[in-house]
Amino acid sequence: MQIGIISDTHDNAEATERATEIFRAEGVEVVIHCGDFVAPLMIPYFEEFELHGVLGNNDGDAANLQGAFDSLGGESQLHGRFADLEFDGLSVAVLHGESKAEVEAIAAGETYDFVCYGHHHQRDRSEDGRTTVVNPGAHFLTKSEDDRTVAILDTHTESVQFRSVRE
């Protein structure tokens, strides 16, 4: 299974459209959003996917975000501040990750195969024991244009690849 990972879309409709084009081309079925959608109007861009999201520090309108998720139907779900997911036997923790120490502590616990986070607007892939830590990048105020990315997790190979959303 191909899983798309995205974070910090911050109402950037153009980048979100490009990300969903990439996900579609890569055969993604499920999308994980690591928070900072900002407004509920971002949710319909993901309607063709099963969407799992967490709240970020800029997601103040949680009630309307929940309503937008509810309108997607199916297995899509807004999980609050933390998601504990499983796909093809792989365990995935998802949080926005304002505290890098919290992200590192979850990874160091080696409870999860993958820990996905956002917030820092910088893509990252690292290993901590058996756990792969992934920040897919961001789409607003990135540290560099190289960080305007999404990630694709292949559950069969347990590999993560980054794709640029820049044209």
Salt bridges, closest charged atoms under 4 A:
ASP8 OD1 - HIS10 NE2 3.29
ASP8 OD1 - HIS96 NE2 3.79
ASP8 OD1 - HIS121 NE2 3.13
GLU21 OE1 - ARG18 NH1 3.69
GLU26 OE2 - ARG163 NE 2.92
ASP36 OD2 - HIS10 NE2 3.28
ASP36 OD2 - HIS96 NE2 3.18
GLU48 OE1 - ARG24 NE 2.83
GLU50 OE2 - HIS52 NE2 2.65
GLU98 OE2 - ARG81 NH2 2.62
ASP113 OD1 - ARG130 NH1 2.40
GLU127 OE2 - ARG125 NH1 3.04
GLU145 OE1 - ARG148 NH1 3.65
ASP146 OD1 - ARG166 NH2 3.55
GLU167 OE2 - ARG18 NE 3.48
